[in-house]
Amino acid sequence: MKSAFTKKFTLIELLVVIAVIGILAGLLFPAVGSARHSAKKSKASSECQALKAAIIMYESEFSTWPLNVSGKDDVLVGKSDYVEMCKVLTGNNGKKIVFFDVGKNYKEEDGFLDPWNRPYQVLLDANFNDMIDANLPGIKEVNAYNNRTGDVRTRVAVFSYGVNKEDPDANDIAALVKKSKLVTTW
């Protein structure tokens, strides 16, 4: 004989289950956002190192930088020079050598972009003394945060401003360094 009562979910029980699922999803979303940011930062770091290696390989092959900056003071590569440098590194050079495979983050008008769709910043040792001037943007702020002084011992430095949407000034760069948002190769 069957029971007259069949056990079913009531409306209140269903609403409680939905609320619990909503609370758990709310706890999960910040963790997913943080993981995405960490993944972008890791990708940017890897791409900074690859771009630095490509510039050094170009210099080894041609005995000059991808830009005409030799003999000058150390430089932060400007936007138009950066775009031209990206073209040279991707095979638009005298020997048609591809030093850097840009993948899908390359735009003809902007050059190679970081995971936040901003151009990477490149610093070059234009006077070939194996040091980059400590007063250039990025270097000064990282040195200050790490209680270091003086020039950085490298021929090429590449960095990304990270999630920041606008070109930051010195105070913004210092804030990015403190928040570990600046991705660097030094």
N, C-alpha and C positions, 0 to 999 in steps of 0.2 A: 504494500500500500504506500502510495506517494504522500509526502507531506504536503499540507495545504499551503505552507509558506515556502517560497523559494528565495534564497539569499541573493540580493542584488545590491549594487552600489546605490547609496542615496545621493542626492544632489550635493549635500554638505560634504560627504566623503570625497566626491569627485572634485569639488572646489579645493579641498585641503590638499589633495594630490597635486593638482595644478599649481597651487601656491608653493608647495615644497619644490616642485620642478623649477618654478620661476626663481626661487631663492638660490637654488644650486646653480642655475645658469648665470645668475647675477654674480655669484662668487667666481665663476669660471672665466667670464669675459675679461677682467683685468689681467688674469694670468696669460690669456691668449695674446692680448695686446702687448704685454711685456715680452713674451716670447718672440713675437713678430719684430719688435724693436731690436731685440738682441740679435736676431737673424740678420736684419738689415745692417746692423753695426758690424757684425762679423763679415758679411759680404763686402762692405765698404773697406774694411781693413785689408781683406784679401786683394781687392781690386787696387787699393793704394799701393800695396807691395808689388803687384804685377805691373802697374804703370811705372813705378820707380825702376823696376828691372828692365822694362822696355826702353826707357830713356837712357839708362846706363849701357844697354846693349847697342843702342844707336850710336852713342858717343864712342864706344869701343870700335865699332865698324867704320865710322866716318871721321873719327878724331875731332869731332865738334858736337855741340849740342844741336838738337833738332831745330833750334831757333838761332838767329844771328845775335848772340849775346856775349860772345867771347871777348875777354879783355875788359868788360865792364864790371861794375860792382855786382854783387849777388842780387838776383832779381826774383820777384814774385811775378810769375807769368800772367799777363793780362788776358782778358777774354778772347780778343781776336787772335793773339799769338797762341793761346791755348788751342783754339779751333784749328789753326794751321799746324800746330805741333801734332795734334791727333791725326790729321790727314797724313803727315809725313810718317808717323809711326805705324799707320795701317797700310803702308805700301806705296804711298805717293812720294817716293824718293828716287834718287838716281839709279839705285840698283833694284828697285821694286821689291825690296825685302819687307815682309810683314813682321814687325816687331811686337805687335800687340793686336790680338783679336778682340774687337770691341763688343761683339755680340749684339744684343738688342737694345742696350742702353746707349746707343750712339745716335746723335742727331747732327746732321750736316751743319746746322747753324750754331749749335752749342758745343759740339765735341762729345767726348765720352762723359756720361753722367753717373753720379752716385745713385744709390738706391732711393734717395729722396728727390731724384730728378734735378740735381744741381751739379754744375761742373766741379770737378776736383780742382783743388788749388795746388799749384806746383811751384816750388822754390828751387832755383838752380844756382850752383856755385860757378858763377860766370867768370871769375878770375882764376879758377882752377887751383885753389889753395887747399882743397879738401875740407873746407869749412863753410858753413852758411851763417851769414851775419845774424846775430842774436836780436837785432832790432827789426827784423822783418815780421810782418803780421803772422800770428800763430806761434812762432818760435818764442817771442818775448813772453807771451802769456803762459805757455806751457812751462817755460823756465821759471817764471815767477811762482806758479803753482807748486812746482817740484823743488822750490828753494835752490835753483841752479842759476848760475850766471854764465855769461860768455857764449861764444859761438857754438853751433852744433857741428860735430864732426861727421859730415856726410857731404856727398857731392850733389845729391838730389833729395828733396823732401817733398812728400805728397801728403795732402790732408783733405778732409771733408769737414764741412761745418755741421754735418749731421742733419738732424731734424729741423734746424732753424730755417725759416722760410726766406728771410732777407739776408743780404750781405751784412754781417755784423761789424760793428766798430770794435775798438780795443776792449771796452768794458764788456760787450756782449761775448767776445771771444773768451775773455777771462771767466765769465759766468758759464759758458759752454764747457770749458776745461774743468771747472769745479764740479759740474754735474756729470762729468764723463761722457759728454755728448760729442766732443771733438774727436775725430778718428785720425790718427797720425802714423807716420812711418819712422819716427825717431824717438 
